[in-house]
């Protein structure tokens, strides 16, 4: 069975750097100070390994501000 392909999108307008994503998926996210009012999440790597899709989806589901969207290969979010 092929691994799921997905892309992670972080809405910087919603992100307030709570760090839930980094706690759920430290392989995918980190929190950085970037001169904004709040620290923000950023992707550690532009390539999201297929085996981490469950962690990516948890990070999106538990984000307090709903700033993370997982876009699946077929375009469904």
BELLINKA-V969565 format. One record per backbone hydrogen bond with DSSP energy under -0.5 kcal/mol. NH is the residue of the N-H (numbers start at 0). CO is the residue of the C=O. Records with the same first field share a line. If there is no record, write none. Layout:
# BELLINKA-V969565
NH: CO ; CO
This chain:
# BELLINKA-V969565
6: 70
8: 68
10: 8 ; 66
11: 9
13: 10
14: 10
22: 18
23: 19
24: 20
27: 24
28: 24
29: 41
31: 39
33: 31
39: 31
41: 29
43: 27
47: 45
48: 46
51: 48
52: 49
55: 51
56: 52
57: 53
58: 54
59: 55
60: 56
61: 57
62: 58
65: 62
68: 8
70: 6 ; 68
71: 69 ; 75
72: 4
74: 71
